């Protein structure tokens, strides 16, 4: 399955009459948020909570040990675990 980030429809408002973002805007915002890499120092395992498939970059990392991906949603209910080194 391929998931592509969508664009917002330019022909209708992104908020309703009360100023609340519509479903399309909320979905797009979530896609954008999840596509932003998390930056930090050291391994994220057991420390950084994230959604599955988010990326993390260790700003102190050395060659071959700086980019991680959240492969599992949680490990035994712990959302800070499940990271793998790419």
The 8 nearest C-alpha neighbors of each residue, nearest first, counted from 0:
[[1, 2, 3, 4, 52, 5, 51, 70],
 [0, 2, 3, 4, 5, 52, 30, 34],
 [3, 1, 0, 4, 5, 30, 34, 52],
 [4, 2, 5, 1, 30, 6, 0, 34],
 [3, 5, 30, 2, 6, 31, 27, 34],
 [6, 4, 3, 7, 27, 30, 2, 26],
 [7, 5, 8, 4, 27, 9, 23, 24],
 [6, 8, 9, 5, 24, 27, 23, 13],
 [9, 7, 10, 11, 6, 23, 12, 13],
 [8, 10, 11, 7, 12, 13, 6, 24],
 [9, 11, 8, 12, 7, 13, 6, 14],
 [12, 10, 9, 8, 13, 14, 7, 15],
 [13, 11, 14, 10, 15, 9, 21, 8],
 [12, 14, 24, 21, 20, 11, 15, 23],
 [15, 13, 20, 21, 19, 18, 12, 16],
 [14, 16, 18, 17, 19, 21, 20, 13],
 [15, 17, 18, 14, 19, 12, 20, 21],
 [18, 16, 15, 19, 14, 20, 21, 13],
 [17, 19, 14, 15, 16, 20, 13, 21],
 [18, 20, 14, 15, 17, 21, 16, 13],
 [21, 19, 14, 13, 24, 25, 15, 18],
 [20, 22, 14, 24, 23, 13, 15, 25],
 [23, 21, 25, 24, 26, 20, 13, 27],
 [22, 24, 26, 21, 25, 27, 7, 13],
 [25, 23, 27, 21, 22, 26, 13, 20],
 [24, 26, 22, 28, 27, 23, 29, 20],
 [27, 25, 29, 23, 28, 24, 22, 30],
 [26, 28, 24, 30, 29, 25, 23, 31],
 [29, 27, 25, 31, 30, 26, 24, 32],
 [28, 30, 32, 26, 27, 31, 33, 25],
 [31, 29, 27, 33, 28, 32, 34, 4],
 [30, 32, 28, 34, 29, 33, 27, 35],
 [31, 33, 29, 34, 30, 35, 28, 27],
 [32, 34, 30, 31, 35, 53, 29, 50],
 [35, 33, 31, 32, 30, 36, 53, 54],
 [36, 34, 33, 32, 37, 31, 54, 53],
 [35, 37, 54, 55, 34, 38, 53, 56],
 [36, 38, 55, 56, 54, 35, 39, 53],
 [39, 37, 56, 55, 57, 36, 58, 40],
 [40, 38, 57, 58, 56, 41, 37, 55],
 [39, 41, 57, 58, 59, 42, 38, 60],
 [42, 40, 57, 43, 59, 39, 60, 58],
 [41, 43, 44, 57, 40, 46, 67, 39],
 [42, 44, 47, 46, 45, 41, 82, 55],
 [45, 43, 80, 46, 42, 82, 79, 47],
 [44, 46, 79, 80, 43, 47, 77, 48],
 [45, 47, 43, 79, 44, 48, 80, 42],
 [48, 46, 79, 43, 45, 49, 44, 80],
 [49, 47, 79, 78, 46, 50, 80, 45],
 [50, 48, 47, 51, 53, 78, 79, 69],
 [49, 51, 53, 52, 72, 69, 48, 33],
 [50, 52, 72, 69, 53, 70, 71, 49],
 [53, 51, 69, 70, 68, 50, 54, 71],
 [52, 54, 69, 51, 68, 50, 33, 49],
 [55, 53, 68, 36, 67, 37, 52, 69],
 [54, 56, 37, 67, 36, 38, 66, 68],
 [55, 57, 66, 38, 65, 58, 37, 39],
 [58, 56, 65, 40, 60, 39, 59, 41],
 [57, 59, 40, 60, 39, 56, 38, 65],
 [58, 60, 57, 40, 41, 61, 65, 39],
 [61, 59, 65, 57, 64, 58, 62, 41],
 [60, 62, 64, 63, 65, 59, 57, 58],
 [61, 63, 64, 60, 65, 66, 59, 57],
 [62, 64, 61, 65, 85, 60, 66, 84],
 [65, 63, 61, 60, 62, 66, 84, 85],
 [64, 66, 60, 57, 56, 61, 63, 67],
 [67, 65, 56, 85, 55, 84, 64, 57],
 [68, 66, 84, 55, 83, 85, 54, 82],
 [67, 69, 54, 82, 83, 70, 53, 52],
 [68, 70, 82, 52, 51, 53, 81, 71],
 [71, 69, 52, 81, 82, 68, 51, 83],
 [72, 70, 81, 73, 69, 51, 82, 74],
 [71, 73, 51, 78, 50, 81, 70, 69],
 [74, 72, 78, 77, 76, 71, 81, 80],
 [73, 75, 77, 76, 80, 81, 78, 71],
 [74, 76, 77, 73, 78, 80, 81, 72],
 [75, 77, 74, 73, 78, 72, 80, 79],
 [76, 78, 73, 74, 79, 75, 80, 45],
 [79, 77, 73, 48, 80, 76, 72, 74],
 [80, 78, 48, 45, 47, 46, 77, 44],
 [81, 79, 45, 44, 78, 74, 73, 77],
 [80, 82, 71, 70, 69, 73, 74, 72],
 [83, 81, 69, 68, 44, 70, 80, 67],
 [84, 82, 67, 68, 85, 70, 69, 81],
 [83, 85, 67, 66, 68, 64, 82, 65],
 [84, 67, 66, 83, 68, 64, 63, 65]]
